[in-house]
Amino acid sequence: MIRSVVRGNGAALPRRIMKNADFEGMVETSDEWIVQRTGIRQRHVAADDETTASLGEAAARAALDSAGLTPADIDLIVLATSTPNNTFPATAVEIQNRLGMHHGFAFDMQAVCSGFVYAVATADLYIRGGLAKRVLVIGSETFSRILDWSDRSTCVLFGDGAGAVVLEAQEGMGGIADRGVLAASLRSDGVHKDKLFVDGGPSTTGTVGHLRMEGREVFKHAVGMITDVIEATFAQAGITADDLDWFVPHQANKRIIDASAKKLGIAEEKVVVTVDLHGNTSAASVPLALSVAVADGRIKKGDLVLLEAMGGGFTWGAVLLRW
């Protein structure tokens, strides 16, 4: 059978690093308060000349270099983002043009923090359906553009950045030993919309709006929802938490990551944590964490890796793959 195998990966971060102490003159907070509640120590913030498209392009080029490929080898670009450069066209099309790619097709995917997981699952379907042989899957965000910098409950949580992978069609035997995407489970429930949302949009206010969040409500639902999709993914693949080599969760809050891993029985040493370095970068979160763990040698060819995310909507999902 056809499997969607990770051929390469890459990342890009804005030049500016904003540490927790930098917020102390802006809102009533402190480094100790932020670290204790979230695990975040710093985040990257985009400059005026750094956009979702430019960061996405840089991550895409890094992934292509890692794969030993060029834009000419790509059939499809799927960009996961909630902060596009324009209302339309899709920022994926802008990245396509920036790469000098004038063939194939490209589109954006909007599932907030779950976007990259949704995009990997979607790209896998295009590959297994025969519509693409190689897909650039990108998560890129500039959440700093939609933050209310006077709201200490949200402005300290988020950062900007981009990550990408190249998925390639390769033949597998159809078993758990295959490389590539092995199983996926996606969910959403719009009843939770008002718990994490942006209070603007073209069809309502005609403005971009600012991010709003009921933090306690999000935390209350997160662990149960994450567990739900991961257990469904395990069941599809016929594995348990003991079989995993690495767990790469959405980097929103260290306490959510720890509680989820504990509930699922995933050993602490198997969990990739980068929230301290990047903050919550929404759809860029998982591929950025992947890039760190691949670069430092933790994730190696043949490792069984679980990706997971939850975001506004609520949306949530998990993808199991062998690197």
N, C-alpha and C positions, 0 to 999 in steps of 0.2 A: 504494500500500500504506500501511498505518498505521505510523507511527513514534512512538516514545516520546520526546518532545522536552522538554528541561529548560526549564521555564517560569520557575523562580526557585530561589534557594538561600539558605541562612542558616547561622549557627553560634552556639554559646553556649559560654562557658568559665567555670569556677569563678572566684570572686573572688581566691582566694589563689594567688600565684605562688611556687613553691619553686625556688630556684636551687641549682646544684650545691654551692655553698659551705655550704648549709644541712645537707648530709649529713655534713659533716666531723666533727661532734660525735656522730654517730649510728653510723656504720660507718667502717671503715678505707678511705677513698677521698679523692679530691681533685677539684677542678674540672678540672685538667689531665688526670687519668686518665680521667674520664668523657668529656670532649670528644674526646680523642685516639682513644678506642675506639668512640665512638658518634655524635659530632657534637651531642649533646644539651647545651644550656646551662641550660635551665629547663623546668619543666612546671607545669601548673595542678592543684591538689589540692582536691577537693570538701570543703566544710564539712558539718557535720551536717545542715543544712537544705537541702543541695544533693544531689539524687539523680539517678539515670539518668532517671527520669520528668520531673523538673523541668528538667533540662538539655535533654532531648529536646523537651519542650514549648516551651522558649525558642527552640531552633533551628528547630522547626517553624513557630512564629509568624513568625520572621524570614524563612523561606523563603516563607511565604504572603504576607507584606508585599512581598517582592521580586517575587513573581508577580502582585501585584495581585488576590489571591484571598482568600476566607474559608474557614473549615472547612466551610461548607455546600457548597462547590464540590468537595470531596474525596470520593472513593468508597472509598478503601482507604488504610490506613496499614501500612507494613512497617517494623518496627523491628529493626535489626541490633544485637544486644548480647550480651555474655557475662556481664553484671553486672545482671540484672534487679532491680527493686525487691522482688519476691517470687518464690518458686518458681512459683507461679501465683496469679492469672491473668497472662496476658501483659502486660508493661509497656506494650506498644502500646495495649492496651485502656484502661489508666490514662491514657495520653497523649490518647487519643481523648476520654475523659471530661473531662480538664482543658481541652481545646480547646472543649468544649461541643458536641461532634459526637455525635449520637445516631442516626445512620444509617450505612449502609455497613458495612465490616468492618475488622478490624485483627488483626495477629498479629506475634509475634516470630520472628526468624530467627537461628539460632546457628551461625555459622561462624568464630567468634573474629575474628581480624584481617581475614579475608577477607569478613566479614559484609556490609559495605556493597556490595562488588562483587557478591556473591551476590544481595543484595536488589535492586539495580538490574536485574540480569538477570532476576530473578523478576518484578518489577513490569512489566518490558517484556513478558513473556509474558502477564500478566493484561490488559495494555492491548491487545496485538495479538490476544488471544483474545476481546476484547469484554466482559470481565467488569468492567472499570473504564475510565473516561475520564481521570481524574486521580488520581495516587497520590502520597502523601507518603512518601518514602523517607528514613529517619532512621538515623543511626549514633550511638549514645549509650552512654557507658561511665563507670563510676566504678571503675576498676581499683585505685585506692588502697585500696579496701575488702578486696581479696583479696591484697594484698602482704604478704610477711614483711619487716618493716622492719629486721630484723637481717641480712638476706641482701643483701650489697652487689652481688651479681651480677645481681639482679633489681630491687631496690627503686629503683634510680637510673634505670631505663629507662622507666618507665610514668607516664602522666598521665591526667587526666580531661577530658572535654569532650563536645561533641555537634555534629553537622553534619547538614544536611538538604537535599534537593532536592525540587521538585515536578515530576513527570513528567506530561505531557499528551499525549493522542492527537491527532496531526495527520497529515494526508495527505502522503505523499512520493511521489516518482517511482520509488523502488526502487533508486536508485543511490547511489554514494559521496558525491554532492553533497547528499544529503538531510540535514536537521537531525535530531538525535535519535540513539537507540541504533542502531548499524550492525552490530555483531558482538560476540560474547562467547564466552569459553571458560572453563569451570570444571572444577576437578579436586580430588580428595581421595585420601588413602591413609592408612588407619588404622594401618598398621604403624609409623608414626612417633609414635603417641600419647604414648609415655612421654618424648619429647624436649621437649615443651612442654604442660603440663597443670596442672590444679588438683587438689590431693590431698584433695579432699572432694566430697561431694554427697549429696542426699537418700537415694539408694538404696544408698549404700555406707557412708559414715561418719555420715550424719545431720548433718553440719556443712557450713559453706560451704567451708572449706579455704583453702589458700594456693597462689599461683602457683609452679610449679617449672619450671625450664628448663635444658637442656643447651645453653648458648650456642654452643659450638663446633660441635655437631652441626646446630643450626638454621642457622648461617652456612654450613656446608658444603653443605647442600642448597638453600639459598634461591636463589642465582643461577641454577642450572640449572633449577629448577622454574619460576621467574618467566619465564625465557627461553622455556621450553616453551609456556606458555599464551599468551604475547604473540605468538610466531611463528605459533601456530595462529589467533589472532585476525587477524593481518595476512593470513594466507592466505585466511580467510573473506571479508575485505573487498577483497582484491586490491590491497593497498598494501604499501609498505615503510616503514622508519623515517624515510626522507627526507620522506615525505608528512605526517608529524605536525607539528602546531604546538606541542603541549604533552604532556609525559609527567608524570602525577600518580601517583606510586607510594605504596604504604603507607610511612608514616614510622616505621620501626623502628630503622634504623641507617644512618648516612650512608655507611658503607663498602659496605653491600649495595646501596644506591641507586646509588652511583657505579659499582660493578662491573657491575651489571645494565645500566645505560645504556651503558656502554662495550662490553659483549659484544653488545648489540643494535645498536650503531652509532647511538645516539640522542645528538645533540649536547648538550653540557653546558648550553648556554644555553636549551634546551627543557625542562629538568627542573625541576619545582617542588619545592622543599625547604623544609619547615617543621619538621623534627625538632628543630632547635635551639630552637624556640619552645615546642613542645608535648610533646616526648618521644613515646613510643609510646602512642597513645590507642586502640589496637585498632580496633574497627569505626568509631570516629569519625575515624580518621586521615585517610582519603582525602577525606571531605567537608569536614573542617577545612582541609586543604591547598587544596582547590578554592575555598573561601570566601576565603582569603587572596589567591589568584591572580586571582579575579574582582574582589575589592574594590580591588586595586592596579592594575587595568586590563590585566593581562597576558592573561588569557583573555577573548576577545571573541566576539560572535555570529558564527557561521560557522567558528570555529576547530575543527580536528580534534584531539580530546583522547583520550588513552589513560589509563585507570585500571587500576591493578594492585595486588594484595595477596596476602600469604601469611600463614597463621596456624596455630595449634595444630590438630592432627588427623592429619597436616597437611592443610590446605585451601589452595588457591591458585586465582587466577582473574584474568581481564582483561576489560575492557569498552571498546570503542571507540565514541565518540560524537562527533557534530558539535554544538557548542554553539549 
